Each structure stands twice: as structure tokens, then as C-alpha cells.
Amino acid sequence: MNPILQTKIEGQIKNSKILIYMKGNAAMPQCGFSAATVQVFSSLGYPFDTVDILEDPEIRQGMKEFSNWPTFPQVYLDGEFIGGCDIVMEMHQRGELEPMVREVMAKASEPA
């Protein structure tokens, strides 16, 4: 992978506690999987960031290599790759996602 692109991706992930690489954005998802993932995170009530892979073909291709995951959305919590829509949905249904998100956001609000 291009080192400049890798640095850009690493920076995006590092600077966001909850980051979703998706088709479209939170206000206007461009596919059903992205919409479902946004809906889950919106229901949890914590702020999250999105990167629209349709606006940047280099990021779109680079993320597949970076995460070793071929599809979108791709969700990162506190710098850790969680997975795509199916995994997020399963974790949410089992009650595992909300405690993880709560912990990540609690750590974010602690003084440095």
C-alpha cells in the first residue's frame, strides 16, 4: 500500500473513537448495509464519524487492503477493526456492542 495512503487511513482511525467507512454518510447512506450500520450506531446514542468511500476511490481500495476485509461498511472502535454490517448486527442483537461502545466513549472522556 502507498505509505501516504496508509498514514492517512491510520490517522483517520486514530482520530475517531467510532469510525465507519461506508458508502455515503450518516445523513445519506448509499447502500442498505451502510444504512443498517448507521441505524445501529445512531440507536446507541453516541457520536460517531463516517468516511464516504464513494468520494475517494483510493480510500475505498486502500481500506480493503488495510483491513483485509473486502466489503463495506467497515467499523472501527477505538482503533480496532470490528467488522462489517453482519458482525455489527450480530453483536448488537446479542447485547455485546453497546457495552463496548460505552467503554470506548468513557475512555475518551477521561482526562489525559
GROMACS elastic network, one bead per residue, 0.5 to 0.9 nm:
[ bonds ]
;  ai    aj funct       b0    kb
    1     4     6  0.85527   500
    1     5     6  0.71859   500
    1     6     6  0.65955   500
    1    62     6  0.69827   500
    1    65     6  0.74741   500
    1    66     6  0.79628   500
    2     5     6  0.53011   500
    2     6     6  0.62164   500
    2     7     6  0.87215   500
    2    62     6  0.84397   500
    3     7     6  0.60968   500
    3     8     6  0.85499   500
    4     7     6  0.51597   500
    4     8     6  0.62217   500
    4     9     6  0.87461   500
    5     9     6  0.61965   500
    5    10     6  0.85295   500
    5    58     6  0.77904   500
    5    59     6  0.74036   500
    5    62     6  0.72423   500
    6     9     6  0.51822   500
    6    10     6  0.60585   500
    6    11     6  0.84879   500
    6    62     6  0.76595   500
    6    63     6  0.89311   500
    6    66     6  0.75362   500
    7    10     6  0.50800   500
    7    11     6  0.60419   500
    7    12     6  0.86453   500
    8    11     6  0.51276   500
    8    12     6  0.63054   500
    8    13     6  0.87754   500
    8    59     6  0.88750   500
    9    12     6  0.51296   500
    9    13     6  0.62659   500
    9    14     6  0.85452   500
    9    59     6  0.75626   500
    9    62     6  0.82615   500
    9    63     6  0.77258   500
    9    66     6  0.82325   500
   10    13     6  0.52067   500
   10    14     6  0.59983   500
   10    15     6  0.85251   500
   10    79     6  0.84511   500
   11    14     6  0.50600   500
   11    15     6  0.59837   500
   11    16     6  0.86835   500
   12    15     6  0.53312   500
   12    16     6  0.65000   500
   12    19     6  0.81109   500
   12    51     6  0.86984   500
   13    16     6  0.55702   500
   13    17     6  0.76916   500
   13    18     6  0.82465   500
   13    19     6  0.66424   500
   13    76     6  0.70034   500
   13    77     6  0.84907   500
   13    78     6  0.76707   500
   13    79     6  0.54395   500
   13    80     6  0.83697   500
   14    17     6  0.74833   500
   14    78     6  0.72522   500
   14    79     6  0.56385   500
   15    19     6  0.89814   500
   15    78     6  0.87828   500
   15    79     6  0.84943   500
   16    19     6  0.58420   500
   16    48     6  0.75865   500
   16    49     6  0.67039   500
   16    76     6  0.85342   500
   16    77     6  0.81021   500
   16    78     6  0.69610   500
   16    79     6  0.76745   500
   17    47     6  0.87700   500
   17    48     6  0.72091   500
   17    49     6  0.81404   500
   17    76     6  0.77077   500
   17    77     6  0.56613   500
   17    79     6  0.70069   500
   17   101     6  0.87832   500
   17   104     6  0.67702   500
   17   105     6  0.70626   500
   17   108     6  0.73152   500
   18    46     6  0.87968   500
   18    47     6  0.75631   500
   18    49     6  0.60975   500
   18    50     6  0.83849   500
   18    75     6  0.74236   500
   18    76     6  0.58339   500
   18    78     6  0.62905   500
   18    79     6  0.81098   500
   18   101     6  0.79472   500
   18   104     6  0.82919   500
   18   105     6  0.86279   500
   19    48     6  0.59793   500
   19    50     6  0.55094   500
   19    51     6  0.75259   500
   19    74     6  0.82043   500
   19    75     6  0.58407   500
   19    76     6  0.51519   500
   19    77     6  0.66226   500
   19    78     6  0.83459   500
   19    79     6  0.84732   500
   20    25     6  0.89089   500
   20    34     6  0.86294   500
   20    37     6  0.83756   500
   20    38     6  0.82233   500
   20    48     6  0.76778   500
   20    49     6  0.62888   500
   20    51     6  0.63232   500
   20    52     6  0.86516   500
   20    72     6  0.88663   500
   20    73     6  0.63944   500
   20    74     6  0.56412   500
   20    76     6  0.63976   500
   20    77     6  0.88951   500
   21    24     6  0.89143   500
   21    25     6  0.87901   500
   21    34     6  0.86978   500
   21    49     6  0.86673   500
   21    50     6  0.57324   500
   21    52     6  0.62924   500
   21    53     6  0.64353   500
   21    60     6  0.84327   500
   21    63     6  0.82630   500
   21    72     6  0.67680   500
   21    73     6  0.53575   500
   21    74     6  0.50740   500
   21    75     6  0.64619   500
   21    76     6  0.83866   500
   22    25     6  0.68440   500
   22    26     6  0.88237   500
   22    29     6  0.76624   500
   22    30     6  0.82084   500
   22    31     6  0.85492   500
   22    33     6  0.86642   500
   22    34     6  0.56990   500
   22    35     6  0.89207   500
   22    37     6  0.89872   500
   22    50     6  0.67915   500
   22    51     6  0.61440   500
   22    52     6  0.53960   500
   22    53     6  0.58481   500
   22    54     6  0.80290   500
   22    60     6  0.89247   500
   22    72     6  0.56069   500
   22    74     6  0.66548   500
   22    75     6  0.85992   500
   23    28     6  0.89256   500
   23    29     6  0.60814   500
   23    30     6  0.51119   500
   23    31     6  0.62809   500
   23    33     6  0.87826   500
   23    34     6  0.62160   500
   23    35     6  0.88147   500
   23    51     6  0.80956   500
   23    52     6  0.54018   500
   23    53     6  0.56363   500
   23    54     6  0.57810   500
   23    55     6  0.86984   500
   23    72     6  0.71178   500
   23    73     6  0.70002   500
   24    27     6  0.80761   500
   24    28     6  0.57659   500
   24    31     6  0.76669   500
   24    34     6  0.76796   500
   24    35     6  0.88546   500
   24    50     6  0.84266   500
   24    51     6  0.77882   500
   24    53     6  0.71936   500
   24    54     6  0.66741   500
   24    55     6  0.82141   500
   25    28     6  0.51608   500
   25    29     6  0.50907   500
   25    30     6  0.75990   500
   25    34     6  0.83311   500
   25    35     6  0.87883   500
   25    38     6  0.85443   500
   25    49     6  0.87765   500
   25    50     6  0.59608   500
   25    51     6  0.68249   500
   25    52     6  0.56998   500
   26    29     6  0.58916   500
   26    34     6  0.84485   500
   26    35     6  0.76743   500
   26    38     6  0.60132   500
   26    39     6  0.85909   500
   26    42     6  0.87551   500
   26    48     6  0.88910   500
   26    49     6  0.80916   500
   26    50     6  0.66741   500
   27    38     6  0.88745   500
   28    35     6  0.80293   500
   29    32     6  0.75267   500
   29    33     6  0.86560   500
   29    34     6  0.57890   500
   29    35     6  0.51470   500
   29    36     6  0.89243   500
   29    38     6  0.78961   500
   29    52     6  0.88751   500
   30    33     6  0.87383   500
   30    34     6  0.69194   500
   30    35     6  0.73199   500
   30    54     6  0.88785   500
   31    34     6  0.54095   500
   31    35     6  0.61873   500
   31    36     6  0.87107   500
   32    36     6  0.60565   500
   32    37     6  0.85708   500
   33    36     6  0.51386   500
   33    37     6  0.62215   500
   33    38     6  0.86399   500
   33    72     6  0.76381   500
   33    73     6  0.68383   500
   33    84     6  0.84398   500
   33    85     6  0.58041   500
   33    86     6  0.83406   500
   34    37     6  0.51560   500
   34    38     6  0.61670   500
   34    39     6  0.85477   500
   34    72     6  0.72194   500
   34    73     6  0.55443   500
   34    74     6  0.89753   500
   34    84     6  0.89630   500
   34    85     6  0.71625   500
   35    38     6  0.51599   500
   35    39     6  0.60924   500
   35    40     6  0.87341   500
   36    39     6  0.50319   500
   36    40     6  0.63384   500
   36    41     6  0.88505   500
   36    85     6  0.71296   500
   36    89     6  0.81361   500
   37    40     6  0.52096   500
   37    41     6  0.64296   500
   37    42     6  0.85509   500
   37    73     6  0.74714   500
   37    75     6  0.86754   500
   37    84     6  0.81337   500
   37    85     6  0.56228   500
   37    86     6  0.87532   500
   37    88     6  0.69655   500
   37    89     6  0.73782   500
   38    41     6  0.52317   500
   38    42     6  0.58883   500
   38    43     6  0.84603   500
   39    42     6  0.50417   500
   39    43     6  0.60803   500
   39    44     6  0.88000   500
   40    43     6  0.52134   500
   40    44     6  0.66611   500
   40    88     6  0.79704   500
   40    89     6  0.74301   500
   40    92     6  0.73962   500
   41    44     6  0.52176   500
   41    45     6  0.70173   500
   41    46     6  0.72324   500
   41    47     6  0.82757   500
   41    48     6  0.75136   500
   41    98     6  0.87938   500
   42    45     6  0.54786   500
   42    46     6  0.69898   500
   42    47     6  0.78279   500
   42    48     6  0.82553   500
   43    46     6  0.82630   500
   44    47     6  0.88992   500
   44    97     6  0.89826   500
   44    98     6  0.65620   500
   44   101     6  0.82357   500
   44   102     6  0.88374   500
   46   101     6  0.79278   500
   46   102     6  0.81486   500
   46   105     6  0.77141   500
   47   105     6  0.89310   500
   51    54     6  0.88768   500
   51    55     6  0.86179   500
   51    59     6  0.89760   500
   52    55     6  0.57079   500
   52    56     6  0.72641   500
   52    59     6  0.89343   500
   52    60     6  0.85530   500
   53    56     6  0.53091   500
   53    57     6  0.64599   500
   53    58     6  0.83336   500
   53    59     6  0.61365   500
   53    61     6  0.86435   500
   53    63     6  0.88767   500
   53    72     6  0.86949   500
   54    57     6  0.63144   500
   54    59     6  0.87380   500
   54    60     6  0.70401   500
   55    59     6  0.86418   500
   55    60     6  0.85982   500
   56    59     6  0.54101   500
   56    60     6  0.63208   500
   56    61     6  0.88845   500
   57    61     6  0.61921   500
   57    62     6  0.83199   500
   58    61     6  0.53608   500
   58    62     6  0.58531   500
   58    63     6  0.84515   500
   59    63     6  0.57962   500
   59    64     6  0.86171   500
   60    63     6  0.55437   500
   60    64     6  0.69119   500
   60    72     6  0.88375   500
   61    64     6  0.55045   500
   61    65     6  0.69522   500
   61    66     6  0.88777   500
   61    70     6  0.89135   500
   62    65     6  0.52885   500
   62    66     6  0.59639   500
   62    67     6  0.85969   500
   63    67     6  0.58518   500
   63    68     6  0.76710   500
   63    69     6  0.76831   500
   63    70     6  0.82197   500
   63    74     6  0.84371   500
   64    67     6  0.56984   500
   64    68     6  0.54116   500
   64    69     6  0.51653   500
   64    71     6  0.71558   500
   64    72     6  0.87044   500
   65    69     6  0.71132   500
   65    70     6  0.78729   500
   66    69     6  0.79256   500
   67    70     6  0.82254   500
   67    74     6  0.83202   500
   67    81     6  0.71562   500
   67    83     6  0.89634   500
   69    72     6  0.81730   500
   69    74     6  0.78483   500
   69    83     6  0.78755   500
   69    84     6  0.83813   500
   71    74     6  0.73181   500
   71    84     6  0.73324   500
   72    75     6  0.86743   500
   72    84     6  0.63015   500
   72    85     6  0.76806   500
   73    83     6  0.80444   500
   73    84     6  0.52854   500
   73    85     6  0.62341   500
   74    81     6  0.74581   500
   74    82     6  0.75192   500
   74    83     6  0.56091   500
   74    85     6  0.75316   500
   75    80     6  0.83530   500
   75    81     6  0.60181   500
   75    82     6  0.55244   500
   75    83     6  0.55999   500
   75    84     6  0.61072   500
   75    85     6  0.82040   500
   75    88     6  0.80117   500
   76    79     6  0.56886   500
   76    80     6  0.51641   500
   76    82     6  0.55755   500
   76    83     6  0.75938   500
   77    80     6  0.52181   500
   77    81     6  0.65901   500
   77    82     6  0.67558   500
   77   100     6  0.82608   500
   77   101     6  0.72860   500
   77   104     6  0.71359   500
   78    81     6  0.85540   500
   78   101     6  0.88872   500
   78   104     6  0.62476   500
   78   105     6  0.86962   500
   78   108     6  0.88492   500
   82    87     6  0.75599   500
   82    88     6  0.75468   500
   83    86     6  0.78458   500
   83    87     6  0.57310   500
   83    88     6  0.67748   500
   84    87     6  0.55898   500
   84    88     6  0.61914   500
   84    89     6  0.86276   500
   85    88     6  0.51136   500
   85    89     6  0.59845   500
   85    90     6  0.85449   500
   86    89     6  0.51349   500
   86    90     6  0.61438   500
   86    91     6  0.85928   500
   87    90     6  0.51116   500
   87    91     6  0.60830   500
   87    92     6  0.84600   500
   88    91     6  0.51722   500
   88    92     6  0.60369   500
   88    93     6  0.85748   500
   88    97     6  0.72300   500
   89    92     6  0.50769   500
   89    93     6  0.60971   500
   89    94     6  0.85872   500
   89    97     6  0.86956   500
   90    93     6  0.51483   500
   90    94     6  0.61538   500
   90    95     6  0.85803   500
   90    96     6  0.85036   500
   90    97     6  0.86915   500
   91    94     6  0.51830   500
   91    95     6  0.61701   500
   91    97     6  0.51427   500
   91    98     6  0.85201   500
   92    95     6  0.50944   500
   92    96     6  0.58485   500
   92    98     6  0.68753   500
   93    96     6  0.76353   500
   93    97     6  0.82750   500
   94    97     6  0.78826   500
   95    98     6  0.64699   500
   95    99     6  0.76299   500
   96    99     6  0.60332   500
   96   100     6  0.67092   500
   97   100     6  0.52602   500
   97   101     6  0.62087   500
   97   102     6  0.85912   500
   98   101     6  0.50956   500
   98   102     6  0.59754   500
   98   103     6  0.85486   500
   99   103     6  0.61135   500
   99   104     6  0.86052   500
  100   103     6  0.51937   500
  100   104     6  0.62538   500
  100   105     6  0.86732   500
  101   104     6  0.50783   500
  101   105     6  0.61245   500
  101   106     6  0.84843   500
  102   105     6  0.52030   500
  102   106     6  0.60231   500
  102   107     6  0.86297   500
  103   106     6  0.50351   500
  103   107     6  0.62026   500
  103   108     6  0.85821   500
  104   107     6  0.52656   500
  104   108     6  0.62873   500
  104   109     6  0.89721   500
  105   109     6  0.64507   500
  105   110     6  0.89312   500
  106   109     6  0.53211   500
  106   110     6  0.65752   500
  107   110     6  0.52858   500
  107   111     6  0.86335   500
  108   111     6  0.81857   500
  108   112     6  0.89756   500
  109   112     6  0.87516   500
